[in-house]
Amino acid sequence: MAQRRVLRFGVIGAGLMGREFASAAMRWCHLDGLDFAPSIVAVCDVNERATRWFEDNVPTVERVTRDYHELLADPSVDAVYCALPHHLHARTYVDAIRAGKHLMGEKPFGIDEVANQQILAMCHENPEVLVRCSSEFPFFPGAYQIAKYVQEGRFGRLIEVEAGFWHSSDLNPDKEINWKRLVKTNGAYGCMGDLGLHVVHLPFRFGWRPRNVRAVLSNIVTERPDGHGGRVACDTWDNALLLCEAEAANGDRFPMTLSMKRIAPGHANTWFLRIIGTRFSVEYSTKNPKQLLTLRYQPGAAQSWEVTDVAHESAYPSITGPIFEFGFSDSILQMWAAFCDEVVNGVEMRQPMRCATPEETAQSHRLFTAALVSHATGETVSLLE
Ligand SMILES: NC(=O)c1ccc[n+]([C@@H]2O[C@H](COP(=O)([O-])OP(=O)(O)OC[C@H]3O[C@@H](n4cnc5c(N)ncnc54)[C@H](O)[C@@H]3O)[C@@H](O)[C@H]2O)c1
């Protein structure tokens, strides 16, 4: 077998997403023909149960610590994945980049715009360090195909774009409070900080810039059980609806509706993107992850939506047959392949879908900060520089 480059990773934050990365790293054999691979050699978490899971399940782990500085000081660690509560993003990401570790961070990439700018400043000081933010949905086959359609310029004049990420894990008012439901640890953005980057990543990647935003935010469940028999305030926004006037690189302007909902009855993890153009329209939702809807239009011809079952084909070839379904953990594996590919091959990476960039997170912070102002004032807020 050809020599492959092994990237030695540290994981800071061994919770839900830390474990997802561990699972992806350990099923790397699922990907076909890659000459690079991650190996998780160090793990940090303040919760012993979380690190024990890694010790029990990830045989490559050599170092376990409660203090992330110790992990960053290890010269044998090439890259880190930080999957921490939002109030810890700025300090850990800044320290990781300063330590020269390639960084996959998590959204919202700083609890607020100030924190995000601190991270961006450290990125600019260390251009040799690759810094990216996790965002899986572009790697679903349907979403990946849409990116190709945009690249090919199929749509004609854009009429309207709608993107959203909806779930309903907060519908149950008896669900206990946790850090994701408190402004102190989750941030003032609420559901926008949690779900927003997933929604804006592809529109921003396509060069569609919001010129302004009118936002309506909702706090539907205002208190939750505190886990000790009492109730405590749940002060984060549950749902957000953002109507933007967007502009494409060619100057076309169109309405773009972005929605992020933690309380959308009937939805478990629904990410969708609908692009309506004068010559071509497309719609994709992870609710029906195999189905891609397209509508080709020629003047005077009939208008009919076509439904295609997309093949199991994303950014990197895998051993799975094309007829089999693709899921969330597959998209995570593909995203990690993109990150490792970019660390190893830079601009020569094998395919064009790089992970979300720090600049894209900065754009998202500008939008969400403006959305907070819009909701508070009831006015449309300009995003023009
Ligand atoms: N990309 C996605 O699809 C996706 C999905 C869920 C969450 N996220 C993001 O991932 C990040 C983590 O979310 P999660 O769901 O994994 O949360 P989680 O609560 O499951 O895990 C966070 C872990 O961080 C640990 N931790 C807290 N303080 C620490 C410290 N000072 N040092 C070391 N460890 C510490 C906690 O003990 C916990 O194990 C957040 O930014 C969240 O928005 C992304």
The ligand as an ORCA input file, in Angstrom:
! r2SCAN-3c Opt
* xyz 0 1
  N     -21.479     20.516     13.419
  C     -22.559     20.016     13.993
  O     -23.377     19.372     13.353
  C     -22.761     20.221     15.458
  C     -23.758     19.524     16.161
  C     -23.871     19.750     17.554
  C     -23.048     20.659     18.180
  N     -22.113     21.347     17.452
  C     -21.203     22.317     18.085
  O     -20.144     21.576     18.685
  C     -19.722     22.248     19.898
  C     -19.852     21.280     21.051
  O     -21.174     20.806     21.092
  P     -21.513     19.344     21.641
  O     -22.903     19.073     21.197
  O     -20.437     18.395     21.296
  O     -21.528     19.659     23.204
  P     -21.360     18.657     24.422
  O     -21.907     19.350     25.591
  O     -21.881     17.295     24.071
  O     -19.769     18.517     24.556
  C     -18.972     19.579     25.010
  C     -17.855     18.971     25.855
  O     -16.970     20.024     26.269
  C     -16.527     19.702     27.567
  N     -15.945     20.874     28.227
  C     -16.590     21.926     28.820
  N     -15.698     22.813     29.299
  C     -14.464     22.325     28.998
  C     -13.143     22.806     29.194
  N     -12.908     23.962     29.829
  N     -12.122     22.048     28.766
  C     -12.334     20.865     28.147
  N     -13.571     20.366     27.914
  C     -14.619     21.095     28.325
  C     -17.766     19.172     28.262
  O     -17.449     18.421     29.426
  C     -18.380     18.324     27.154
  O     -17.959     16.971     27.209
  C     -20.574     23.503     19.985
  O     -19.891     24.567     19.400
  C     -21.807     23.170     19.172
  O     -22.461     24.306     18.622
  C     -21.956     21.121     16.129
*
